[in-house]
């Protein structure tokens, strides 16, 4: 549910009047480009969150998985090379990269790294004290869920492959207790 936290971080900034959902991404990230110049000009903050960019399912995920070391700047730069599979805003196709870009908008508008902003403006005020924006930021000694992979007929622990670059798309780490607080907040 990390993407919902990213949307909430943008919503806090929108409520504070620091951005508007229909602002263009290039107004905050001038280096942002999609393959089509018209799409680049028309791409809004709202579009970052709706999975209707025109890109195919999982476009660019190899920049993140299985063991990529791309930076956020490289993710933003790579968008211009990803060919669309449909017209802009016409179809749903799940996307991770645009949430990373949304996290970078949060960072630029707030003046602090996305992870700091999320923890200070959302997690702490909600009392989600055992949560972190990335696995690397989790407090030492916290009990954490471990990803597993099926090898033959046996489940074996594995590493997650999620790095801090992906925090806005899938990096949130929380206990069940804290996720209950999140659920109450959302409701």
C-alpha positions in Angstrom: 0.0 0.0 0.0 3.0 2.3 -0.3 1.4 4.1 -3.3 -1.5 5.2 -1.1 1.0 6.7 1.3 2.6 8.6 -1.6 -0.8 9.9 -2.7 -1.5 11.0 0.9 1.9 12.9 1.0 0.9 14.8 -2.1 -2.6 15.4 -0.7 -1.0 17.0 2.4 1.0 19.3 0.2 -2.2 20.1 -1.9 -4.2 20.8 1.3 -1.4 23.2 2.3 -1.7 25.0 -1.0 1.8 24.1 -2.1 0.6 22.2 -5.2 -2.6 21.4 -7.1 -3.5 18.0 -8.5 -3.9 19.5 -12.0 -0.4 21.2 -12.0 1.9 19.9 -14.7 4.7 17.6 -13.7 7.2 19.7 -15.7 6.4 22.7 -13.5 8.1 20.7 -10.6 10.4 18.5 -12.5 11.5 20.4 -15.6 13.6 17.4 -16.7 10.6 15.1 -16.9 9.8 13.9 -20.4 7.5 11.3 -21.9 8.1 10.1 -25.5 5.4 12.3 -26.9 6.0 16.1 -26.3 2.3 16.8 -26.0 1.9 14.2 -23.3 4.9 15.7 -21.5 3.3 19.1 -21.6 -0.1 17.8 -20.4 1.0 15.3 -17.8 -0.3 16.4 -14.4 0.3 15.4 -10.8 -3.0 13.6 -10.9 -1.8 11.6 -13.9 1.2 10.3 -11.9 -1.2 8.4 -9.7 -3.9 7.0 -12.0 -2.0 4.3 -14.0 -3.3 5.8 -17.3 -0.1 7.2 -18.7 -0.4 5.1 -21.9 2.6 3.1 -20.9 2.2 -0.7 -20.9 1.9 -2.8 -17.7 5.1 -2.5 -15.6 6.9 -0.3 -18.1 10.5 0.4 -17.0 10.4 -2.0 -14.0 13.7 -3.4 -15.1 15.2 -0.1 -13.9 14.2 -1.4 -10.4 14.0 -5.2 -10.5 15.5 -7.7 -10.0 18.8 -6.2 -8.9 19.0 -2.8 -10.7 20.8 0.1 -9.1 19.1 3.0 -10.9 18.8 6.4 -9.2 15.6 8.5 -9.2 17.2 10.9 -11.6 17.9 7.9 -14.0 14.2 6.8 -13.6 13.0 10.3 -14.5 15.4 10.4 -17.5 14.4 7.0 -18.8 10.7 7.9 -19.1 11.4 9.6 -22.4 12.5 6.3 -23.9 9.5 4.2 -22.8 7.1 3.7 -25.8 3.4 3.9 -25.0 1.1 1.0 -25.8 -2.1 3.1 -25.7 -3.1 6.7 -26.0 -2.6 8.9 -23.0 -5.4 8.6 -20.3 -7.3 5.9 -22.3 -6.5 2.7 -20.5 -5.3 1.4 -17.1 -1.9 -0.2 -16.8 -0.3 -0.6 -13.4 2.9 1.4 -13.0 5.7 1.8 -10.5 7.9 4.4 -12.1 5.4 7.2 -12.0 5.0 6.8 -8.3 8.8 7.2 -7.9 8.4 10.4 -9.9 5.5 11.4 -7.6 7.8 10.9 -4.6 10.3 13.2 -6.3 7.6 15.9 -6.6 7.0 15.5 -2.9 10.7 16.0 -2.3 11.0 19.1 -4.5 7.9 20.8 -3.1 8.7 20.0 0.5 12.4 20.7 0.3 13.3 17.4 2.0 13.8 13.8 0.8 10.6 12.0 0.2 11.4 9.5 3.0 11.9 12.3 5.6 8.7 14.1 4.5 6.6 10.9 4.6 7.9 10.0 8.1 7.6 13.5 9.6 4.3 14.6 8.0 2.3 11.4 7.9 3.7 8.4 9.8 4.7 10.2 13.0 1.5 12.4 13.3 -0.5 9.2 12.9 1.4 7.5 15.7 2.9 4.9 13.3 6.2 4.9 15.2 7.4 1.5 14.1 7.0 2.4 10.4 9.7 3.6 8.0 9.7 4.8 4.4 12.2 2.2 3.5 13.5 -1.1 4.8 16.9 0.4 5.3 15.4 3.1 7.7 13.6 0.5 9.8 14.6 0.5 13.4 17.1 -2.3 14.3 15.6 -5.2 16.0 12.0 -4.7 14.7 10.3 -7.9 13.7 9.8 -7.7 9.9 8.0 -9.9 7.4 10.5 -11.6 5.1 9.8 -12.3 1.5 9.9 -15.9 0.4 10.3 -17.7 -2.9 9.1 -21.1 -3.9 12.0 -23.3 -4.8 10.7 -26.7 -6.0 8.2 -27.5 -3.3 9.8 -25.5 -0.5 9.4 -21.9 0.5 12.7 -20.2 1.2 13.6 -16.7 2.5 14.9 -14.3 -0.1 15.8 -10.6 -0.2 13.1 -8.2 -1.3 14.9 -6.4 -4.1 13.1 -3.2 -3.1 15.6 -0.3 -2.7 15.2 3.2 -1.3 14.8 4.4 -4.9 11.4 2.6 -4.9 10.2 3.9 -1.6 7.3 5.9 -3.0 6.1 3.0 -5.1 6.7 0.1 -2.7 9.0 0.8 0.2 6.8 1.4 3.3 7.5 -0.9 6.2 5.0 -1.1 9.1 3.6 -3.4 11.7 0.1 -4.7 11.7 -0.6 -2.4 14.6 0.5 0.6 12.7 -1.3 -0.5 9.5 -4.5 -0.5 11.7 -3.8 3.2 12.5 -3.5 3.8 8.7 -6.8 2.0 8.1 -8.5 4.2 10.6 -7.0 7.3 9.0 -8.1 6.3 5.6 -11.6 5.5 6.8 
